[in-house]
Amino acid sequence: MESNNNLTFCFDRRLSPHEDTEIYASLLDYLEGETELHFTLLFSRDHQETIDNIGSGRADFAIIGGLSYLKAEHDFKVKMLVKGLDSNKQGNYRSAIIIARSDLSPKISELKDKCFAFGSRYSTQGYLIRLGTFPVRVCKKVFFKIL
């Protein structure tokens, strides 16, 4: 950190650099408008570099997925500042296995030998979200809880 008014922000990459910049630049612009702080965006090549950037102090704060947070907390003792909330304003993360309606099965045992798609090992959302789909365009509300 160069001075008390300059903060460096990094993130787990999800889309193209241009699309990620579009998403996070608006957040940083908002934060600059609400504070007397200046924010610099730091790009990382991959999830591990993001973890290293926040853990080593090259970045002051980051938006990262669940697994990246657990690894950063384990390796560097980072602390969570804010987390997303669901529509009930609860901070419980849930994951889902989805299947085609025609294959609907109430028994988990029937999932054996079925095909699944999983995202990056370090990505909470993976890359199953269509490229170009931004959360603010597809979600009615996004909630956060200060920890």
N, C-alpha and C positions, 0 to 999 in steps of 0.2 A: 504494500500500500504506500503510495507516494506521499500523501498528506492525509490529514484527518477528513478532508472533503472529497477525496477520490477513492472510489471502491471499484474493484474488478470483479466481474460476474462471469461465471462459466456455466455450462449446462451439458447434459447428456444429449448428443446429437440424435435427432429423430428423422428429420427430413433433409432436404438439400440445404447447403449453406444459405442460399438466398431465402428460402422459406423459414428456416430457423431464425434468421436475422429479422425477418418481418414480424415474427411472433414476439421475440424477446426485445427488440428495439422499442416496440410500443410500451412494454412493461417498464423498461428503463427510462423512457421519456416521461412516463407517468410519475415514476419515483423521483426523477429530477425536478419535475414540476411541483411536487408535494414536499420536497426537502431542499436543503441547501447543499446537496451532495451531487457529485458528478460520477457517472458510471461508465466504465469501459467494458466492452464485450470481449471475452477471451475465448477463442475457438479451440476445441480439443479434437484430436484425431479420432478418439474412441472413448469408450466408457472409462477404461483404466486411466487414460491421461486426464480425464475430468476429475477422477478420484485423486490422482496425484496432485493436480493443480490446487484443489481445495485443501488437501492435506498438508501440502508443503507451504501454503501461504501465497502462492502465485495468484490465487483468486481469493477474494474475501468472502464470497458466498456463491452458491450454486443452486440450480434446480436440477435434481437428479431423481432417477427412479428408485424404487424400493430396494432392489438388490445392490445398486451402486451405493445407496445410503448405508446399508448394513455393512458393506465392505469398507467404506470410508470411516464409519464409526468404529469398526473393529481395528482397522490399520492405523487411524489417525486420531481417534477419540473426538471426531467432529460432533456437533450438537445440532439437532433439528430445531429450526426457528419457526417454520410455517409448514402446514400440511393441508392437502385438499380434504374437503368434506363431501359426503354424499348428500342426496336431496333431503335427508333427515338431519342434516348438520352433524353427522357422526363421522369420525375419522377412521373408520374401519375399512381397510382395503379388502376388496373381494375380487376374485378372479372367476372366470367361467369357462366351461367347455361348452361350445355351441355345436349343434348338429342340424342338418337339414330337416325341415318339418316332416318330410316323408320317412325319415329314419327315426322319428321320435321314439325314445325308449326310456321307461322309468327306472330300469335296472342298470346300475353301474357295471355289473358283470357282463352285460351285453356290449360294453364298449371294447371288449377284448378283440383284437385284430382289426379295429377300425383305424381310419387315417386321421391324423391330427396335424395341425399347423401351429408351430410355436415360433415366437419371435426371438430376438437376440437374448443370449443368456443374461445380459445386464440390463435388459429393457423391460420395464413394467408393462408397457403396452405392446411391445414388439413392433413389427412393421405390418400388422394386420389392418391398421387404420389406413384407409385409402390415402395415397399421396395427395396433398393439396387440401385435405380435410382439416380444418383448424377447429380446436375445441370451442372457441367462441362462436363459431358458425353453426355447430351442430348441437351444442348443449344449451338448454334454457338458462341455467344458472350454474355458476361455479362458486363454490364456497371454500373458504380457507379458515383455519383456526390457528391463532398465534399460540405457540407453546411456551 
